[in-house]
């Protein structure tokens, strides 16, 4: 998280989260990370990005606005075990006044392999009105800066995938 809210953020491409650790209580009866906790790890990384653009918890408390997840697509690629260290990358694919479209990848922090991906459509919401609302100018400007930085990255191969069974031949 940002230590100094007055500093202008730098938008690396992609954003890389802090190191997080798989908690032992998150391991399911199959002996690996339960599917729900992949989302927790992705969400924690996204929270770091929201703080970076000025939409962190202090913004939510002061302005009563937040980003709500509207749709997700998760791919589970490799098992994570208790105490594994992980990092997530965050790539802003697009945004407008009310929406964020982004893609995250979760990596084993020590060995470097990809464990999962997450694609998200999120809405900027006025919590008191319970409806989508335009983001304020500061957040919109920071998103534009982030998008310009992330535009240098190739679009993730898995972005825009759908869940379907292939046609049988």
Number of C-alpha atoms within 10 A of each C-alpha: 14 13 6 8 11 7 9 10 16 13 19 12 18 19 21 19 21 15 14 17 16 19 14 13 10 18 18 12 8 7 12 16 22 17 15 9 15 21 16 11 19 23 16 15 24 21 18 19 23 19 17 21 21 20 22 20 15 11 14 15 10 8 13 14 25 22 23 16 16 12 11 14 16 17 16 14 12 15 14 21 18 15 13 16 17 23 21 28 19 24 26 25 21 18 17 14 16 16 21 20 18 19 26 25 20 26 21 21 17 11 10 11 13 18 18 21 23 22 23 20 19 20 24 23 21 19 16 9 10 9 11 19 18 16 22 14 10 12 17 18 13 18 24 16 16 24 19 15 18 21 16 10 14 9 14 14 7 13 16 11 10 8 7 6 6 6 5 4 3
